[in-house]
């Protein structure tokens, strides 16, 4: 053999050794799995490359799970060996094992996935696919290893809230695929009036999705181990029903469309008909979420007053009837639980972190008897959903959960990836509350956890994904991971390994930018609700130079800082778009959010320029403002062009807005004007200012 050939072989062997000489630290650096498996061990032997697998062998099952990516096109084989992915349902099932548990062994150029059920095979394939994606993107091999995995929490649901919008039908299928990849196994869909109810057609909006179409979506989800159950609000939050003249007689308060009369038999006739259609739309569902929260002044109707029942008795009588309906239709009822604590004078302790632990104990000692006195009213078949979106790890919330446990009542947690934030979720996608409540759910062995995604301000669903991935991460395997680490993993999984470094963390910056955007154009108020009155800032007085700039100098300085932040975000997004392998549409949505949010800051800078200009320079400065204001229609159009690729952004002409009891921002207008409520008001004020000056 020639010396050059010997040298080449030697170098090749060194490279090969480098490829396989992974330690656990190297593995974790290159392979970022979401959620993290419970245990990964590196073993001796040869691993696999991203293109090693050539076929699939089924053992113990004849059903091939839904596969994605490079696994999707692998043909079936009847022979084990190199290049084969072996999927095996084990015959000796451990009764204690989760049906979602699985093991993976990667060795000698083939892969074996063992599971006790089809769900485990499906999830094992999701983990394998993530490994293959990372290997392909980084041009490295997956080392020989074993993976042992199972969930900490059995029921891991996300909330799809349709109260103020609908998406394009194909988007729901895409959503299901992405949720399945991070091992979310349930969706609770809040239909409100976005289902075309058959038995009460007036309730469904004219553009609502049909029962049959949603049943098809439910079937698609089931094939990916996601069970969809409906939420149809009842007792309170009933505006989508009671806004119609036909149903005004069912109101608890004549002047409000918020709550049903719990003593009117027709209330139940109507609610049950809606439940029946929602069940038909979710034929594989396990639960029926009946709502029941934030009822307010219950007992205002004449029938309720004549009954002599207390508010908690009225509340629980309604709950008893709807629970009986659910169980008769083979569904487990779920109930938002805030009212039982409100009506027992305990509610503040369950959500307010400012109440000291000692005071919490005193309040419970003084008022817990109210719960005990009414324990007979609590339906045993019901799941009580203990919701806390901001601070679940406080004494009062723990006491509430423990009270359920001590009385042998089922309790499920509810956290949030989106609460009342306009445009984009905040607080690092609500990272810490999600992390805390997943831990509490696992430790207290609660009956599952729901990650809510509220539509009150109706941000685009693409903005929720980071929080939903956080939820998938912690609800499967709770670790003490930091937000920076988990969000690095998210960027690698969701976009590409090249985006894992901190230099690509644009979403936190965008969250911070939106704080200024929310109130830049107003003297008081916010964007969490649709404003009943708008308090815009003043405009400069051409006869009193610099007075406006002095009055708003803090806003102006902040606006200049935000212009710099905007450019940094823009640059990061441009580079991320070049490197992304997945979900480029999400980056496009984020980019348009950035372009929209900077409008008030740039406008303030232009107004300052006018205010400080000399008499001779006023005209040019004014033209600059006019040109910028006129360009807002282009900014809006660009935003809506991206936004509407997957989302229907306006209600049909015949849509009736409810009375907006909670002043939801997205319920402010039938068209998309609510998205720009302060920008449009300020532009109108500036146009009037042009006319008068």
N, C-alpha and C positions, 0 to 999 in steps of 0.2 A: 504494500500500500504506500502511495506517495506521501511525503511529509505534509503537503498541503491538505490532502484528504484526512490525514490523522488529526491535524489541527482543527479542521471543520467538524469532525466527529466529536472531538473533545469539547469545542465550544457549544455544539448542539446539546451535548450531555449536560453541560453546565446550565444552559438555558432551561432544559427540561427539569433539572433539579430545582431551579429557581421557581418554575411554574408550580411545582408540587410541594415545595417546602413552605407551605402556609403554616403559621401558628394561628391561634385564635384571634390575636390582635390584628394580624394581617387580614384574616377572614372578615372580621367585623368592619375593617376599614373599607374593603371593597364591596362586600355584600350587605346591603341594608334592607332587611326584610320587614315588611309591615303587614300584620303585626309580627313581632319577634316570636319565633317558636320558643316553647318552654325549655328545650335543651338541644344544643348542637354540639356534637363531638367530632373532631377530626380523627380519622383512622388511617392506618397504613394502606397503601395501594394506589392505584391510578384513578384519577377522577374522570371527568368528562369535559369536553369542550361544548360550546354553544350549539354546534351542529353534529354532535355525536349520535343523537337518537334518530333512529330510522323507522321504528314501528312500535306498536303497542300490543302487549299480550294481556288478555283478561283471564284471571284465575279466581274462581269462587263467585263469579258474577258474569252475566251475559250483557250487562248494561254498561256501555261506555259513558263515562261522565262527560259533561260539556267541557270542552277544552278550548283554550285560547292561544293566540300567538303561534309560535313555531310548533306547539303540540297539536294544534287544530287539524293539521293536514297529515298527521302520521297515520298510516294504514294499520290495520290489524294484522297480527301474525299469530301463528300457533306454536312457535318455537322460541324458547328463551335463549339469551346469549348477548354478545356484544352489540351495542346499538339499540337494545330493546328497553322500552319502558314497561315494566311489569306492574300491573295494577291488581292487587290481591285483596279480596274480602276474606278475612280469616274466619275459619269455621268454628273455632272455640272462642266465642265472644265472652268477654269479661263483663259481668252484669254491672260492675261499678264504672266501667269505662264510658266516656261520652260517645255518642254516635258520630260526633265530629272529630274524634281523635284519630291520629294517623302516625305512622313512622315512615321515614324515607331512608333508604340506604343507597348511597352513590359509591360505586366501587367497580373496578375492572371494566370500565367502559359501558356499564349499564346501570339502570336505576330500578329499584324495587320500592313500591309504595304499598304498605299494608294498612288496612283500616278495618274497623268492625262494621262499617256501614257505608253506603254510597256517599253520604255527606263527608265522611272522612277522606274518601278517595278524591272527591272534588277539591277539598281544601289542601290535600297533599299536592295535587297538581298545581294549585295556585302558588304554593310555596316554591315548587320546582320551577315554575315559569319565571318567578321573580329571580331566582338564581341564574337561570339561563339568560334572561334579559341583561342582568348585570355583567355576566361573563361576556356576552356579545358586545355590549357597549364599551367595555374596557379592554377587550381582546385578551382575556385571561381565561384560564380553565377553572372549573369548579373542583376543588380538591375532594378526595375521598372523604366522606363524612356520613354520619347518621344524624337524623333529626327525629326527635320525639316531641309530639305536640298535642295539645288539647286545650279547650277554652276554660278560663276561670269562671266565666258567666255563661249560662246556657242560652239565655234569650237576650239578643243584642240587636235592638231595633233602632231605626232612624225614623224621623217624622217627616212626612211629605205634606206640607200645608198648602192647600189650593184655594184658600179663602179669597185671595185678591188677584189670582192670575191663573192662566193655563199655559202649559208648554206644548210645543209641537209633539205629536204622538211618538215619533221616533226617539225623542229625548228621554222618555221614560225607560226605554229599552237600554239605551246607553248608560243611564243612571244605574240600572240594575247590574249591568256588567261591571261597572266600576266599584259598586258596593260589594259585590261578590268577591272581588279580588282582594279586599281587605277583611273578608270573613264576617261581614255584617250579615245576619241571617233573618232579619225581619224588617218590614216597613209597616208603619201605621199611617195610613193616608187619611188626612182630614179633608173630606170632600166638600163640606158646606154646599154651595149651590153649583159646583162644577161637575156634578154627576147628573146625567139626564134621567131623573127619577121617572119610573113608569107609572107608579101608583099615585104620585102627587106631582104631575108634570109642571105645575106652576112654579114649584120650588127650584127646579133646575134651570140655570141660565140657558139662553138660546144657543150659546156656543159650547155648552157642556159636553163632556165626553160620555159616550153611551155605556150602558151596563155591559153590553157584549164586548165592547172594545177593551174596557178595563179588565174584564174576565180573561181576555187574551193576554194582557200584560201580567196578570196574576199567574197565569200558567207559565209564562216565560220565566217569571221570578222563581216559581217552584222548581223548575228544572235546574236552577242555579242555587238551590238550597236557601231561598229567601221566601218567607211566608208573609203575605200581605193581609193585613186586617184593617177594617175601616174604623174611622172616628167620625161619628155624626153628632155634632153638638146638640145638647138637650138641656132643658130647664133654663140655664143661662146661655149666653152667646147665641141666641136664637134669632138674631136680626135677619139672617138670610132667609128665614121662613116668615117671621112675623111682620116683615116690612110690607108684605102683600095685603091688600085690603081684605081679601078672602079670609085671612087668618087673624085679623085684628081681634076677633072675639076670644081668641085663645091667649091673649096677653094677660100677664099678671097685673101690670099697670097699663091702663088704657093708652096713656100718652107715650109709652116707650115700647119699642120693638125688641127689647133685650131679653125678657124672660117669659117663659110659659106660665100659665096658671096651673099649678100642680093638682088642683082639685077638679078641673074640668075633664070629664072622660074623653072628650074629643082631642085633648092634648095627646093622649096615648094612642088613639086611633091614628093620628097623623104621624107621630114619632115612630110608631111601629111599622107603618108603611114605608117610611124612609129607611129604617133599619133593614127591612126585608130586601129592598133594592140594593142597599150597600153590601149586604151579605152575598147577594147574587153576583155582584161585581167583584167580589173577593172570595171565590168559591173554595179556596184552599186555606182560608184564614182560620186561626185558632181563637182569636179574641173579637169582641165587639166593644170598642171604646165608646162610652156613652156621654163623655164630657162631664157636665155637672158642676163646673167651677165658676167662681166669681159671679154668683147669682145676684148679690146685692140685697135690696130690700124685699126679700121674699115674703109673700103673704098679704099682698096689697089687694088682691081681687076680692069681690064680694063672697065668692064661694069659699075662699081661704079664710076670710074673717069669720064667716059663719061656722066653719069647721071647729074653731076653738083650738086648733093645733098650733104649737109653737113653730118658729122658723126651722129649727133642727128636725122637728117631727115631720114637717112638710117636705123638707129636703130628703129625709131618709125614706119617707113613704114613696116619693118619686123614685128614689134609687131602688127600693124593693121591687117596684113594678117593672122597671126596665131590666133589672137583673133577672127577674123571673122570665121575661121575654127572651133574654139572651140565652139562658140555660135551656129553655124549651127549643131553641134553634141551634143547639149544640155549639154555642159560643161561650167563652169565659168573659164575663163583663169586667171592664176596667173603668175606673172612676177617678178623676182628678180629686184630690182629697182636701184641698184647702178649706172648703166650707165647714167640714167637721171641726177643724181647729179654730176657725173664725167664730163659729157659733158656740164654742166652748171657751172663748177668751184666752186662747193659747197661741194664736197664729203668729204673732210678732216674734215669739221665741223661735219659730221654725225657719225664719228667713233673715232676721236682723242680727248681724255679727256685732253690733254695738251694745247689745244687751249683755251685761256681764254674766258669767256662769252662775254666780251666787244669786243674781236676780232671776235668772231662768229657773233655778231650783225653787225659789219662792213662788213664782208664778204657777209652776206646775203643782206645787203643794197646795196652792190655794184653789186651783181651777180644774185639776185633773178629774175631780169627782164628777164634773159635768159629762166627761166622756164615759165614765163608769156608769153613771145613771142611765145613759142611753145606749149601752153596749148591746142591748137586745134589739136595737134598731139596725145594727150593722149586718148586712147580708154576708153570710159566711162564704158564699160562692164568688164574691167579688174580689178583684185585685185592686187595692188602694194605691194609687200612683202618687208617691211622695215626691213632689217636684220642688226643686231648689236649683236655680240656675246660676247663682252667684257665689254662694258660700255654704256648700253642703256640710262642711266639716265643722259645724258649730253645735254647741250642746243641745239646743232646742230641737234641731233636726234629728240628732241621734236619739233624743228622748221619744220623738214621734215614731221613729222606726221601731225602737225597742218596745213601745206600747203595743204596736201591731203584733209584734212577735210574741209578747207576753200573753196576748189574747187569742193567739192561734189564727190571726188574720193574715191573708196574703198581702204582701207589700212589694211594689216595684218602684225603682228609682226613675227619676226623669231629670236629665241634665239638658244642656243646650249648646248647640254650635252657633246659634243666632237667636238673639232676643229682640230688642227693639231698635237695633242699629240700622240707620239708613245707609244704603249704597254697599256697605261691606261690614262683616262682623268685626268686632274689636277685641281688645285684651288678648292679643295673640291667638285669635280664634277661640276665645274663652277657654284657653288651655287648662288652667289650674282647676277650675270647677269640674271640668270633664274628668281630669285625672283623679281628683279627690273622690268624686261620687262613684267612679268605677271601682276604686279601692274599697270604699264603704260597702258597695253592693256585694263584692266578692267576700269581704270579711264577715259581713252579717248574713251572708247566704240569702239575699233577697231574691225575689222571684223574677229577676231580670232588670234590664235598664233600657230606657228610651232616650235617644238624643234628639231633642226637639230642634226644629229649624223654622222659626216663626216667620210668617209672611206679612206681618203688620206693616213693615216698611218695604217689603217685597224686593230685596236685593236679588240680583240674578243668582240662580242656584249654583253657578260656577264659582261664586265667591265663598260657598260653604265648604268646599271640598277639604280644605286643610283641617278644619274643625272636625269633619266627619272622619278623616283619616286618623286624627288624634283619638277619636272615640273608638274606631276599629282597633287601634293599637292597644289602648288601655283596657277595653272591655274583653279582649281575648286573653291578654297576658299582662297583668299589672306589674310594672317595674317602676323604680324610682328615677325614671329618665327625665331629663330637663327639656324645656321647651325648645332650646336651641338644637339639641341633639335630635329630638323627634322631628322637628321641622326640617332639619337637614335630610333625615331619612325620607320625609314626605317629598321634598324636591327631587330626590333621586328616584323615588318610585313613581311619582306623578309626572315628572317631566323628563329627566335623564340624569345619569350619574354625574355628568359634567356640571350640573346645577347644584350639587350637594354642598359646595363650600359656602361659607357665610357671606361671601361677596355677592351672592345671588339672592339674599333675603330682601326682596322688594316688598313683600306683603306687610311686614311690620311697619315699614316706612310709609306705605300707603295708608295703613290704619291711622298713623300719627297725622298724616296730612289732612285726613278727613275731619279731624277735630276742629281745625281752623275753618275748613270749608263749611261746616255746619252752621256757624254763627257769624261768618265774616261780614255779611251784608245786613245784619240786624243788630239793634241795640239790646234786645232781650228776646228770649224764646229759644227754640231748638228745632231740629228736624225730626225728632222721634214721633211727633204727631202732626197732623195737618192743622195749620194755625187757624184759629177762629179770627184772630186779628194779627196783622203783620206790622211789626215795629221796625221799619227800615232805618238804616243810618241816614243822616242828613247828606246833602250834596254841597260842594263848595259854593261860596258866595264870591262872584267875580269882583265885587267891590271891596272885599276884605281879605286880601291875600294872606295866606299862611294860617289863617284862623282854623280852617278845617283840618289842615295837616297837624296842627297842634292838638286839636281836640281828639283826633284819632291816631295819634302818633304811635301808640302801642299796636293798634291793628296794622298800621302801615309797615312798621318794622317787622311784625310777624309775617305779613304778606310777602315781603322781600325774602325772608328766610324760606318761605314755602315755595317761592319760585325756584330757588336753588335746589330744594328737596325734590320738586317736580322733575327737574332736569336729571337729577341722579336716578330717580325711579325710571324715567324714560330711557336712560342709557342702559340700565340693568335689564329692562324688559326687552329692549332691542337685541341685546346680546343673548338673553335667555331664549328668545324666539329663534335665533340662529342655531342654537345648540340643542333645543328640545327635540325629543324623539316621540313624545306623546303629548296630548292635550294642549296643542298650540292654540286652540280656540279659547281656552281659559286665559292664556296670556293676552289674547286679543281683547277679551272683556276687561281685563285688568288695565290694559293700555288705554282703553276708552274711558274708564273710570278716572284714570290719571288726567286725561285731557279735559274731562268735565270738571273735576274738582278744583283745578287751578284757575278756573274762570274768575271767581271772585277776587282772588289774590292779585291777578294781573290787572283787573279792573281798578282795584284800589291804588295800585302803583300809577296807573294812568290818571286817575283823579288827583293824586298828589302832584303829578307833573303839571296838571292844569292849575291847581291851586297855587303853586309856587312860580308859575310862569309870569313873565312881564306882560304888560298890556299888549305889546306887539306879538308876544308868543302865545297869547291865549287862543287865538283862532286855530293855530296849528295843533295845539294840545287838544282842543275841543274836537277837531277833525279826527284825531287819533282815537278818542273815546267813541265817537260816532261809528267809526269804522269797526272798532272792536265789538261794540254792541250789535251792530248789524251782522257781524260774523257769528253771533251766537247760534243762529239757525243752522249754520254749517256744523258747528260743534255738536249741536243736538242731533242733527241728521246722522252724523258719523257714529255717534253713540248708539242711536236707535237701529242703525243698519246692522251693527254687531249684535246688539241686545236681542233683536228680533229674529236672528237666525234660528233660535231655538224657542223663543218665548213670544206668546201673543201679548202685545203690550197695551192694547186698548180693549175696553168692553164694547159689546155691540150696542147699536143705537137704542135698543129697547131695554137696556139693563137698568135696573133700579138700585141705586146706592142705598145702603141702610142708613139709619139715623146716626151712625158713627158714635156710638156710646163711648168708645175708647179713643175716638179721634184718630183712628189709624191713618197714617200718612197715605198709604196706597188706596184708601177709600175716599180720598179727597176729590178726585175728578174721574169721569168715565174715560177720558183720553189720558195721555201720558203726561199732562201738565204737572201733575203732583210731583213728578221727579225733579222739577226745576222751579218749585213754587217761589223761592226767594229770588232766583235769577230773573224769572219773568216779571216779578213785581218790581225789581230794581230797574230792569231795562225799560219798563213802562214809565217809571218815575224819571229816568234819565231822558227819555224821549220828550216827556212833558217839559223837562228842564231846558232841553234844546229849544223848544218852542217859546218859552217864556224869557229866555236870555238871548 
